[in-house]
Amino acid sequence: MRSTSLRLLGLQLLFDCIFVLLLFQPSESCAAEPPEEGTSTDTLILCRACGHEVAFGTDIHFVPSRMALSSRNDTSVGGRRIHVQLFENPHGHQFNVITFRRADVIKHWPADRHFSWYPGFSWTVATCPRCQTHLGWAFQPSSWPDTIPNNKFEESENTFLALITDRILREDFASSLLMTPKSFTS
Ligand SMILES: [Zn+2]
């Protein structure tokens, strides 16, 4: 008797869940978390050279610098517009970069506080962990030691990365280039 009513309760909950899904989110599972406002949580940013998954679209985090030669707001990732800043290094080479809160890259300590595009922050070169392509730079407060454990960088709110737009790629854009059927990408 008790197990029957429990089973009925379970069925009722299941039907309720299906009903709610049909009403609001036909393609999502019961356990799916709502995406962050205005962003697509599953937009992946890849290394353009090898396809390594470097970051999520939600890791993009604008860190403005007065050292930027220009700052524009014109590339859409996951339905929102993001900031691209143009910087020049002491050798006269210019780089368009997007800033990220975190990214799966190798950081090459010790950090250098000279010629920083972000006054008050030291930088290291950041490379792809799979193919070693130079993807950009990681920034940490200049008051920190020049060499720190990777987890200290990862866990801090005061660190960020600037990745070169030409060397990264959006996963959905890469998929469209490859003409991969939707059923293989999900
Ligand atoms: Zn790579």
Residues whose N, C-alpha, C, O or C-beta is under 5 A from the ligand:
A	BS01	ZN	C47 A49 C50 G51 H52 C128 R130 C131 Q132 T133
